[in-house]
């Protein structure tokens, strides 16, 4: 019995000692409440590498980048087109529309039709003699009266404009309708106004007519411009100009071939 009591007493004593120890540890110091909390992730102290790439490239880097650019970027600016050279052949002509003998009222002059064919086949430039004062009637009978009066008066009607750079042409075709067996007086205005510039040129006459042929156009042109060389001319019927283009094309082609064009 005593032994049992001793055992109980020992157990109780051990419990008291244990409780005393717990009471002593309850007064341990706590962490300071005012201390700054430790942040979970620290902020970087250097700028990200991506931001560093926005800095201006060095001179060596710029030179290297320029050398790597496609060659096409250096040649984007188009070159100025060089002006095409002018022909050294010119076709000068005087032509009329309105009522014409045998063909009625026409919208395109007979001589203009032939002039354009010559220019197309030779690559020539064109210059139309246009009157400053277009007093020529559109009806046939009245037109012939005006043409006869100008011839009797040896008139020199003024024409509009001038041929730019006439000196550049070596060969000049000159055409007109036959008026009373001669060149229209306005053509003589052109001859005389440009006598110096036409000197030494090769001149080739052509006419449109209603039955009178070339009417001495070549001889009269030589008389007006004695310092020029006049070659064989061509005469085309006005009715063919309006109604038989194939015949006119053949005549013009054969004539030009014979002249070496």
Backbone bond lengths (Angstrom), bond angles and torsions (degrees), N, CA, C in turn:
res aa  C-N    CA-C-N  psi(-1)  N-CA   C-N-CA  omega(-1)  CA-C   N-CA-C  phi
1 X - - - 1.472 - - 1.507 111.01 -
2 X 1.347 113.77 -41.15 1.460 118.71 178.37 1.536 110.00 -64.38
3 X 1.278 111.53 -39.29 1.482 115.34 179.78 1.511 111.70 -61.73
4 X 1.275 118.34 -41.23 1.470 122.04 -179.61 1.508 110.40 -63.63
5 X 1.368 115.61 -41.38 1.464 119.47 179.78 1.522 111.09 -63.75
6 X 1.350 113.18 -40.41 1.455 116.69 178.74 1.530 110.26 -60.11
7 X 1.294 116.75 -40.47 1.457 120.95 -178.97 1.525 110.53 -65.74
8 X 1.331 117.17 -42.48 1.462 120.15 179.47 1.499 110.76 -64.56
9 X 1.355 113.88 -40.49 1.450 118.71 -179.40 1.530 110.46 -63.91
10 X 1.306 114.62 -40.37 1.474 119.05 -179.93 1.511 110.83 -63.40
11 X 1.320 115.90 -39.57 1.464 119.51 -179.87 1.499 110.39 -66.11
12 X 1.290 118.64 -44.56 1.455 122.30 -179.99 1.511 111.38 -62.96
13 X 1.335 115.24 -40.66 1.457 119.88 179.48 1.528 110.79 -62.67
14 X 1.286 113.97 -41.31 1.480 117.51 179.59 1.520 110.67 -64.74
15 X 1.340 117.23 -34.41 1.468 119.63 179.62 1.503 111.56 -68.70
16 X 1.382 115.89 -39.64 1.455 118.74 178.91 1.512 110.82 -62.63
17 X 1.312 115.90 -42.72 1.476 120.08 179.94 1.533 110.41 -61.18
18 X 1.311 117.21 -40.03 1.474 121.14 -179.06 1.516 111.56 -65.47
19 X 1.331 116.34 -41.12 1.470 119.69 179.18 1.495 110.83 -65.19
20 X 1.312 118.42 -36.18 1.458 121.64 178.38 1.507 111.21 -63.51
21 X 1.280 115.85 -39.07 1.465 118.97 -179.53 1.518 111.59 -66.80
22 X 1.353 118.08 -39.06 1.472 121.45 179.21 1.499 110.52 -64.37
23 X 1.338 118.65 -40.43 1.451 122.51 179.20 1.499 111.55 -61.22
24 X 1.303 119.43 -35.26 1.472 122.49 -179.45 1.514 111.43 -69.97
25 X 1.310 118.65 -37.98 1.461 121.03 -177.14 1.506 112.09 -76.62
26 X 1.300 124.15 -16.08 1.454 125.84 -178.14 1.495 112.75 -70.07
27 X 1.322 120.80 -14.04 1.461 123.51 -179.80 1.515 112.86 -96.81
28 X 1.341 118.89 16.58 1.462 121.86 179.76 1.517 109.79 -64.91
29 X 1.383 117.69 147.56 1.470 123.64 -176.86 1.518 110.75 -66.84
30 X 1.353 115.32 135.42 1.459 121.38 175.42 1.525 109.64 -87.96
31 X 1.388 118.74 162.47 1.473 120.70 174.67 1.510 109.90 -62.50
32 X 1.343 117.46 146.58 1.444 121.77 -179.71 1.522 110.03 -62.57
33 X 1.333 117.21 128.29 1.460 121.27 -176.53 1.525 111.61 -72.29
34 X 1.326 117.65 -25.35 1.468 119.90 -177.59 1.533 113.73 -88.52
35 X 1.313 113.99 -1.46 1.464 115.76 179.97 1.520 109.87 -69.85
36 X 1.332 116.90 141.11 1.475 120.77 -179.66 1.516 109.55 -66.75
37 X 1.355 115.98 133.51 1.466 118.48 179.60 1.522 111.14 -67.25
38 X 1.282 115.91 148.55 1.464 121.24 177.18 1.522 108.55 -78.37
39 X 1.359 117.50 124.54 1.458 120.54 -179.53 1.518 109.91 -75.64
40 X 1.330 113.04 148.20 1.459 118.19 -174.38 1.511 111.76 -68.33
41 X 1.387 116.84 -38.51 1.463 119.96 -178.19 1.514 109.66 -129.58
42 X 1.272 118.12 128.65 1.466 122.49 -179.49 1.520 109.78 -78.66
43 X 1.367 117.89 142.40 1.442 122.86 176.79 1.525 109.41 -74.45
44 X 1.357 117.32 141.66 1.473 119.11 -179.91 1.519 110.48 -65.76
45 X 1.298 115.79 142.79 1.459 120.61 -179.71 1.519 111.58 -94.23
46 X 1.383 120.06 -5.90 1.457 123.44 178.45 1.527 110.23 -122.55
47 X 1.322 116.75 150.40 1.469 120.61 177.98 1.509 109.28 -65.44
48 X 1.349 116.89 144.01 1.457 119.99 178.96 1.527 110.24 -58.95
49 X 1.298 116.12 153.74 1.464 120.63 179.95 1.525 111.64 -62.33
50 X 1.336 117.87 -29.42 1.473 120.33 -179.70 1.514 110.88 -63.05
51 X 1.359 116.09 -37.64 1.455 119.21 179.06 1.517 110.88 -69.34
52 X 1.290 117.56 -33.25 1.459 120.08 -179.35 1.519 111.88 -63.08
53 X 1.351 117.09 -25.48 1.459 120.12 -177.78 1.512 113.27 -72.10
54 X 1.351 118.34 -11.89 1.466 120.90 -179.93 1.514 112.19 -83.28
55 X 1.335 117.11 -3.40 1.447 118.34 179.89 1.530 110.65 -69.45
56 X 1.332 116.21 153.14 1.473 120.73 -179.20 1.515 110.11 -62.23
57 X 1.349 118.04 135.96 1.462 120.46 -179.96 1.527 110.62 -68.57
58 X 1.303 113.66 151.67 1.459 119.01 176.85 1.518 110.14 -72.55
59 X 1.336 116.07 169.73 1.465 120.11 -179.87 1.518 111.19 -61.44
60 X 1.333 116.58 -38.22 1.461 119.44 179.85 1.525 110.90 -66.57
61 X 1.382 116.18 -39.84 1.468 119.83 179.12 1.523 110.27 -64.91
62 X 1.350 117.83 -41.22 1.466 120.86 179.81 1.516 110.32 -63.07
63 X 1.337 115.61 -40.73 1.467 118.77 -179.58 1.511 110.83 -64.75
64 X 1.348 115.32 -39.81 1.472 119.41 179.98 1.508 111.66 -66.96
65 X 1.362 117.29 -41.19 1.468 120.52 179.02 1.512 110.94 -64.09
66 X 1.351 117.02 -40.71 1.463 120.33 -179.87 1.515 111.05 -62.68
67 X 1.356 116.04 -37.19 1.465 118.50 -179.27 1.507 112.19 -70.36
68 X 1.356 117.07 -20.12 1.461 120.58 -179.67 1.508 113.70 -91.28
69 X 1.362 118.80 -3.46 1.453 121.43 179.90 1.519 110.52 -70.49
70 X 1.352 117.56 146.76 1.469 119.45 177.88 1.515 110.95 -60.72
71 X 1.314 115.92 145.85 1.463 120.49 -178.87 1.512 112.37 -62.05
72 X 1.347 117.02 -27.38 1.462 120.52 -177.23 1.512 112.30 -64.88
73 X 1.362 116.79 -27.00 1.459 118.79 -179.11 1.519 111.00 -67.80
74 X 1.315 117.35 -28.31 1.461 120.63 -178.56 1.515 112.48 -80.19
75 X 1.327 116.82 -10.59 1.468 120.31 -176.72 1.521 111.79 -122.64
76 X 1.338 116.26 28.73 1.463 119.23 -178.51 1.523 111.84 -70.12
77 X 1.336 118.76 -30.94 1.464 121.24 -176.76 1.518 110.14 -71.93
78 X 1.355 118.46 118.45 1.467 119.84 -177.97 1.519 111.22 -69.10
79 X 1.314 115.51 148.01 1.452 120.33 176.88 1.525 110.14 -77.82
80 X 1.307 115.90 147.31 1.463 120.30 177.53 1.518 109.27 -67.16
81 X 1.319 115.37 133.89 1.451 119.75 179.93 1.524 110.14 -71.67
82 X 1.320 115.77 136.35 1.447 120.01 177.92 1.521 109.59 -77.66
83 X 1.315 117.72 137.83 1.468 120.12 -179.62 1.517 110.60 -63.75
84 X 1.315 115.26 140.34 1.448 119.64 178.29 1.527 109.74 -71.75
85 X 1.333 116.91 137.41 1.469 118.96 179.39 1.514 110.98 -67.23
86 X 1.329 116.45 144.73 1.454 121.37 177.28 1.523 109.71 -75.08
87 X 1.322 115.95 157.46 1.450 120.61 174.00 1.525 109.07 -70.20
88 X 1.325 116.92 155.81 1.464 119.35 174.56 1.525 110.62 -97.85
89 X 1.360 115.39 14.35 1.467 121.85 177.51 1.525 108.46 -118.93
90 X 1.302 116.25 137.39 1.469 121.76 -179.66 1.526 109.43 -129.82
91 X 1.329 115.37 142.15 1.461 121.27 173.05 1.521 107.96 -114.83
92 X 1.313 116.20 116.36 1.465 122.90 177.54 1.530 107.67 -106.96
93 X 1.328 116.70 134.07 1.465 117.71 -178.11 1.533 111.74 -150.66
94 X 1.335 113.53 153.69 1.465 122.35 171.84 1.520 106.18 -120.94
95 X 1.337 116.59 132.11 1.460 119.90 -174.85 1.515 109.90 -147.42
96 X 1.337 115.99 154.87 1.462 121.34 -178.75 1.526 110.97 -131.08
97 X 1.325 114.27 149.36 1.465 121.21 172.13 1.533 108.05 -109.49
98 X 1.335 115.73 -167.44 1.459 119.00 -178.03 1.524 111.07 91.90
99 X 1.312 116.75 -156.59 1.468 121.65 -177.61 1.530 110.71 -76.80
100 X 1.332 115.66 126.01 1.458 121.32 -179.30 1.530 109.84 -126.79
101 X 1.311 114.91 152.59 1.466 121.04 -177.30 1.533 110.59 -61.81
102 X 1.307 117.76 131.14 1.459 127.59 175.65 1.529 114.89 74.49
103 X 1.307 118.70 -13.13 1.468 118.85 -175.86 1.530 113.30 -121.04
104 X 1.330 117.52 -6.41 1.456 119.60 -179.80 1.521 111.78 78.30
105 X 1.328 116.57 -154.55 1.466 121.83 -178.19 1.529 109.20 -81.13
106 X 1.320 115.72 128.16 1.468 120.11 -178.54 1.526 110.02 -119.71
107 X 1.321 115.69 150.09 1.458 121.22 -179.43 1.522 112.29 -97.27
108 X 1.324 116.49 -18.44 1.463 120.68 176.64 1.517 108.04 -130.53
109 X 1.320 116.86 129.80 1.453 121.32 -175.53 1.521 113.32 -64.39
110 X 1.335 115.52 148.07 1.465 120.45 179.87 1.529 111.85 -59.98
111 X 1.317 116.83 -46.06 1.463 120.21 -178.53 1.528 111.24 -66.41
112 X 1.328 117.06 -34.36 1.463 120.25 177.59 1.521 110.67 -62.45
113 X 1.326 117.32 -38.38 1.463 121.17 179.71 1.523 110.30 -62.60
114 X 1.329 116.70 -46.32 1.465 120.45 -179.79 1.531 110.45 -66.94
115 X 1.320 117.02 -41.00 1.469 121.10 -179.20 1.524 111.00 -59.66
116 X 1.312 117.15 -42.54 1.459 120.21 -179.54 1.524 111.72 -68.42
117 X 1.325 116.68 -34.59 1.474 119.13 175.88 1.530 110.73 -63.82
118 X 1.323 116.87 -43.61 1.462 120.78 179.02 1.525 110.40 -62.00
119 X 1.326 116.14 -45.90 1.464 120.24 -178.93 1.517 111.43 -62.44
120 X 1.319 116.91 -40.22 1.462 120.18 -179.16 1.519 111.38 -66.15
121 X 1.320 117.61 -39.42 1.466 121.31 -177.28 1.528 112.68 -76.97
122 X 1.319 117.79 -26.43 1.466 120.82 -177.12 1.525 113.37 -106.23
123 X 1.331 117.65 -10.24 1.463 120.54 -175.14 1.510 112.54 73.98
124 X 1.326 116.91 23.28 1.466 121.57 -175.67 1.523 112.28 -79.87
125 X 1.332 115.20 159.13 1.455 121.93 169.94 1.527 108.71 -82.07
126 X 1.338 115.54 161.29 1.470 121.32 -178.48 1.524 110.87 -119.78
127 X 1.327 115.87 142.18 1.459 121.38 171.35 1.517 108.15 -140.77
128 X 1.343 115.85 120.44 1.459 120.63 179.65 1.525 110.15 -97.77
129 X 1.304 115.77 130.50 1.463 121.57 175.62 1.532 108.04 -79.50
130 X 1.312 115.77 111.99 1.470 121.35 -178.68 1.524 109.34 -116.35
131 X 1.320 118.43 130.45 1.474 120.39 -178.96 1.527 111.68 -69.11
132 X 1.323 115.18 139.80 1.465 119.33 174.50 1.523 109.58 -64.16
133 X 1.322 115.75 -44.59 1.471 122.01 176.32 1.527 107.51 -109.93
134 X 1.315 115.66 97.25 1.469 119.21 -176.53 1.532 109.47 -81.02
135 X 1.302 113.85 82.40 1.462 120.16 -177.69 1.530 111.59 -96.01
136 X 1.316 117.12 7.69 1.460 119.95 -176.73 1.533 110.59 -77.87
137 X 1.321 117.85 125.48 1.469 121.83 -178.24 1.534 112.12 -64.61
138 X 1.325 116.15 156.77 1.461 121.74 178.75 1.522 111.70 -93.14
139 X 1.308 118.31 -4.67 1.466 121.51 176.13 1.522 109.25 -101.60
140 X 1.313 116.48 145.24 1.461 121.52 -168.22 1.534 113.03 -63.68
141 X 1.304 118.01 -51.48 1.467 120.12 -176.01 1.522 112.02 -61.70
142 X 1.322 116.18 -42.90 1.466 119.33 179.41 1.535 110.60 -66.16
143 X 1.330 116.90 -36.00 1.458 120.46 179.29 1.529 110.89 -64.02
144 X 1.322 116.46 -43.14 1.468 118.94 179.37 1.531 111.39 -63.85
145 X 1.315 116.52 -33.53 1.473 119.44 178.20 1.533 110.72 -65.43
146 X 1.327 116.62 -44.45 1.466 120.78 179.35 1.524 110.07 -64.18
147 X 1.345 116.76 -42.71 1.463 120.61 -179.52 1.526 111.15 -62.06
148 X 1.341 117.14 -40.66 1.463 120.50 179.01 1.520 111.65 -66.63
149 X 1.319 116.89 -39.72 1.458 120.60 -179.88 1.529 110.59 -64.78
150 X 1.341 117.52 -42.20 1.465 120.43 178.16 1.528 110.83 -63.08
151 X 1.337 116.21 -38.87 1.460 119.54 179.50 1.531 111.52 -65.74
152 X 1.315 115.53 -43.70 1.473 119.56 179.03 1.527 111.46 -63.01
153 X 1.329 115.95 -35.42 1.462 120.79 -178.97 1.534 112.84 -85.20
154 X 1.332 116.20 -2.57 1.470 121.13 -174.19 1.532 110.22 49.63
155 X 1.321 114.16 44.94 1.470 121.77 -174.83 1.537 111.11 -69.16
156 X 1.310 114.64 158.69 1.468 121.72 175.25 1.533 108.59 -132.02
157 X 1.342 116.45 77.37 1.466 119.73 179.93 1.536 110.97 -60.91
158 X 1.317 115.90 140.60 1.469 120.56 -179.77 1.525 110.73 -75.16
159 X 1.317 115.89 146.33 1.476 120.05 174.97 1.521 108.98 -116.91
160 X 1.315 115.25 159.75 1.469 120.95 -174.55 1.529 111.15 -90.73
161 X 1.324 115.07 139.27 1.464 120.19 174.04 1.515 113.42 74.97
162 X 1.322 114.00 173.26 1.456 121.54 177.79 1.523 108.48 -136.09
163 X 1.310 116.53 155.44 1.459 120.63 176.59 1.533 108.49 -73.34
164 X 1.329 118.70 120.39 1.467 119.30 178.67 1.524 110.72 -71.41
165 X 1.310 116.75 129.76 1.462 121.06 176.46 1.514 113.54 60.66
166 X 1.320 117.19 47.70 1.463 120.55 -178.05 1.528 111.53 -58.95
167 X 1.320 116.78 -27.62 1.462 120.24 -177.14 1.530 112.87 -67.15
168 X 1.336 117.65 -18.12 1.465 119.69 -177.18 1.529 112.77 -75.75
169 X 1.323 117.22 -14.85 1.462 120.94 -176.37 1.527 111.10 -91.63
170 X 1.328 115.14 134.50 1.462 120.05 177.61 1.524 111.65 -97.95
171 X 1.341 116.29 -28.18 1.460 121.55 -179.10 1.519 109.00 -128.00
172 X 1.333 116.44 132.03 1.465 120.98 -177.78 1.524 109.13 -132.35
173 X 1.330 114.64 118.94 1.464 120.63 171.56 1.526 107.50 -85.77
174 X 1.343 116.71 137.11 1.463 120.79 -180.00 1.523 108.77 -131.52
175 X 1.340 115.68 123.51 1.458 119.27 -176.94 1.517 113.98 -133.93
176 X 1.348 115.22 157.03 1.466 121.52 -179.91 1.525 108.81 -167.29
177 X 1.336 117.27 163.42 1.464 119.56 170.94 1.536 109.58 -74.21
178 X 1.302 115.99 151.60 1.464 120.06 176.51 1.527 108.61 -78.71
179 X 1.339 116.70 122.64 1.460 121.43 177.18 1.524 108.46 -117.86
180 X 1.307 115.38 109.77 1.451 122.24 178.67 1.545 110.85 55.27
181 X 1.336 114.53 46.84 1.459 120.49 176.35 1.519 115.34 69.35
182 X 1.328 118.22 20.81 1.461 120.36 -176.18 1.530 109.58 -151.85
183 X 1.337 113.93 172.71 1.470 119.53 170.72 1.524 109.20 -65.53
184 X 1.320 118.74 145.73 1.460 119.84 169.48 1.532 109.68 -58.25
185 X 1.306 117.54 145.62 1.457 121.01 -174.92 1.536 112.57 -60.68
186 X 1.304 117.31 -28.53 1.467 119.67 179.49 1.524 111.37 -65.67
187 X 1.334 117.39 -25.83 1.471 120.80 176.10 1.523 111.04 -68.76
188 X 1.324 116.10 -36.07 1.465 119.27 176.41 1.532 110.46 -65.44
189 X 1.317 116.95 -31.72 1.468 119.79 174.57 1.522 109.81 -59.81
190 X 1.329 115.52 -43.40 1.472 120.07 178.88 1.521 110.82 -64.72
191 X 1.326 117.58 -44.92 1.464 120.92 -178.90 1.528 111.12 -58.70
192 X 1.305 115.44 -49.04 1.464 119.84 -174.49 1.523 112.59 -72.77
193 X 1.316 116.57 -36.45 1.465 120.13 179.19 1.528 111.23 -64.82
194 X 1.331 116.36 -33.98 1.461 120.92 -175.22 1.529 113.09 -111.45
195 X 1.317 116.77 24.48 1.471 120.92 -176.11 1.525 112.15 -56.45
196 X 1.323 117.71 -44.11 1.463 120.20 -178.90 1.528 111.45 -66.96
197 X 1.329 116.76 -43.83 1.466 120.67 -178.67 1.520 111.84 -68.03
198 X 1.339 117.29 -28.84 1.466 121.39 -178.93 1.527 112.04 -86.63
199 X 1.298 117.33 -8.10 1.459 120.73 -179.85 1.525 109.98 -63.71
200 X 1.334 115.94 131.98 1.461 121.05 179.83 1.513 114.55 83.32
201 X 1.322 118.18 -5.03 1.467 121.87 179.31 1.527 110.61 -81.98
202 X 1.330 114.18 159.84 1.463 120.40 170.37 1.519 107.94 -92.76
203 X 1.318 117.24 119.31 1.459 122.97 -177.44 1.530 109.50 -111.10
204 X 1.340 115.35 134.80 1.465 120.56 -177.74 1.531 108.63 -130.04
205 X 1.342 118.03 111.69 1.468 120.41 -176.48 1.532 112.40 -85.49
206 X 1.336 114.84 155.12 1.472 120.72 169.33 1.521 108.10 -148.47
207 X 1.337 115.38 151.67 1.464 120.47 -176.71 1.527 110.12 -133.54
208 X 1.338 114.48 157.17 1.465 121.26 165.76 1.526 106.28 -119.16
209 X 1.319 116.36 143.23 1.465 118.66 -169.55 1.530 110.48 -152.89
210 X 1.332 114.49 175.08 1.471 121.10 177.33 1.523 110.15 -119.11
211 X 1.345 115.76 27.37 1.453 119.41 176.71 1.517 114.57 136.37
212 X 1.334 117.88 -7.60 1.464 120.83 -175.87 1.525 113.51 -95.13
213 X 1.313 118.28 0.14 1.455 121.07 177.10 1.510 113.51 66.18
214 X 1.325 116.02 -144.88 1.467 120.80 -177.32 1.530 111.69 -77.69
215 X 1.338 117.17 -21.70 1.475 122.52 175.59 1.523 113.82 55.34
216 X 1.314 116.99 36.21 1.466 119.27 176.42 1.515 114.43 70.63
217 X 1.327 117.53 22.01 1.468 119.76 179.70 1.526 111.56 -56.13
218 X 1.329 117.64 -39.60 1.459 120.58 -177.03 1.524 111.50 -65.96
219 X 1.327 116.62 -46.32 1.459 120.75 -179.77 1.531 111.44 -64.52
220 X 1.318 116.76 -43.14 1.463 120.91 -178.91 1.531 111.38 -68.45
221 X 1.320 115.84 -32.25 1.469 119.44 176.83 1.529 110.03 -68.55
222 X 1.337 116.04 -39.80 1.474 119.66 176.87 1.522 111.50 -63.15
223 X 1.324 116.86 -38.78 1.464 120.49 178.55 1.520 111.63 -65.50
224 X 1.346 115.56 -38.48 1.470 119.67 -178.49 1.525 111.37 -73.79
225 X 1.343 116.69 -32.20 1.469 121.26 -176.83 1.531 109.34 -131.07
226 X 1.316 117.64 74.36 1.468 121.39 -173.70 1.519 114.43 -66.60
227 X 1.312 118.10 -18.45 1.461 121.01 -179.14 1.530 112.88 -90.84
228 X 1.313 117.25 7.17 1.462 122.06 178.00 1.524 109.54 -110.53
229 X 1.326 116.16 161.60 1.461 121.77 177.24 1.517 108.86 -100.64
230 X 1.322 117.33 121.56 1.467 121.74 -177.83 1.529 109.33 -105.61
231 X 1.324 115.17 126.63 1.462 120.01 179.53 1.526 111.40 -102.85
232 X 1.333 114.59 179.15 1.460 121.98 -175.77 1.525 111.84 -59.46
233 X 1.327 116.24 131.05 1.454 121.38 -178.49 1.524 113.67 -92.76
234 X 1.326 115.95 178.69 1.473 123.32 -179.74 1.519 109.26 -133.53
235 X 1.319 116.28 137.55 1.472 121.87 176.24 1.525 108.51 -118.43
236 X 1.340 116.83 130.26 1.464 122.80 -179.90 1.523 109.24 -125.61
237 X 1.312 117.32 132.11 1.465 121.61 177.66 1.526 110.09 -67.67
238 X 1.329 115.57 135.00 1.458 120.04 179.55 1.518 112.57 -60.30
239 X 1.327 117.46 -35.79 1.462 120.67 179.85 1.522 110.86 -62.42
240 X 1.341 117.83 -36.72 1.466 120.88 177.95 1.530 111.18 -68.09
241 X 1.312 116.35 -36.93 1.470 119.54 178.89 1.527 111.05 -57.74
242 X 1.341 115.96 -37.50 1.459 120.22 -177.01 1.528 113.15 -88.60
243 X 1.326 116.85 -28.25 1.472 119.34 -169.46 1.517 115.80 -122.09
244 X 1.320 118.32 -9.13 1.465 119.79 -176.26 1.533 109.84 -144.92
245 X 1.304 114.97 70.88 1.466 120.40 -176.15 1.525 112.19 -62.44
246 X 1.346 117.22 -35.27 1.468 119.94 -178.65 1.533 110.81 -62.87
247 X 1.323 116.51 -40.64 1.463 119.88 179.26 1.520 110.37 -64.77
248 X 1.314 115.69 -42.02 1.465 119.13 179.87 1.535 110.34 -65.36
249 X 1.317 116.65 -42.78 1.467 120.16 178.65 1.521 111.01 -57.52
250 X 1.319 116.44 -43.23 1.469 120.39 -179.64 1.526 111.20 -66.50
251 X 1.323 116.22 -43.48 1.469 119.87 -179.92 1.522 110.86 -62.21
252 X 1.317 116.22 -44.58 1.464 120.58 179.27 1.528 109.96 -64.36
253 X 1.321 116.52 -44.38 1.469 120.12 -179.30 1.526 112.31 -62.27
254 X 1.321 116.87 -46.07 1.471 119.94 179.64 1.525 111.29 -63.53
255 X 1.308 116.74 -39.97 1.463 121.58 179.99 1.528 110.79 -63.54
256 X 1.335 116.25 -46.51 1.454 120.45 -179.97 1.529 112.06 -65.12
257 X 1.314 115.89 -39.02 1.472 119.01 176.33 1.517 111.21 -60.71
258 X 1.321 115.34 -40.47 1.472 119.36 179.40 1.519 112.19 -66.26
259 X 1.324 116.63 -25.50 1.473 121.31 178.09 1.535 112.37 -88.08
260 X 1.325 115.36 -4.82 1.464 118.99 179.26 1.504 114.87 93.50
261 X 1.326 118.69 16.83 1.474 121.92 178.60 1.523 110.69 -99.88
